[in-house]
Amino acid sequence: MSKYGIDPTPSEVMSAIVEKHKLLRKKQGLSQQELARRSGVSFGSIKRFESIGQISFESLLKIAHVLNRLNDFESVFEVQNDLEKVKQM
């Protein structure tokens, strides 16, 4: 929940994702270097992601794949309304 409203801000969502990522990486027993090796994402990119939250979308997906979380992205931007109504707009 946002400090000033009901919905979280993009910055708050990013911070939460970074923290969840770090917890999951550690829980799976992966160092930053091992995650970099397995994902093909540079060690520097992983360090930057974990410290300030910046990473390319492609690199984030590669990391999610190694952490067995790639399917979590399938629901992003999912249209939940009747598709016929959406097509008429």
Secondary structure, DSSP 8 states (H G I E B T S, - for coil): --SSSSS--HHHHHHHHHHHHHHHHHHTT--HHHHHHHHT--HHHHHHHHHH----HHHHHHHHHHTT-GGGGGGTT---S-HHHHHH-
